[in-house]
Amino acid sequence: MHFCAGMTDDRYLQPWEAEFLDSAHVWSEYSMKQKEANAQNRRFTLEDLEDSWDRGIPLINTLLQKDHHTLAYD
């Protein structure tokens, strides 16, 4: 029972609304960084994404994997 009670802590579960808001922010930041890299005539690198690598819906790292086309059909 104590274990289940601990699972409701905000450190473990976020409301869906927070996930969607965070995702919108992450993807907006991704777009902004990509445009900035293009404006500076440089490559968009993984270092540009290190703050948001495991965030977003879908996760940014999922879309940038080599087999991301295969993952779309999973």
Secondary structure as UniProt FT lines:
FT   HELIX           2..6
FT   TURN            7..8
FT   TURN            10..12
FT   HELIX           16..39
FT   TURN            40..41
FT   HELIX           46..49
FT   TURN            50..54
FT   TURN            56..59
FT   HELIX           60..63
FT   TURN            66..67
FT   HELIX           68..71
FT   TURN            72..73
//
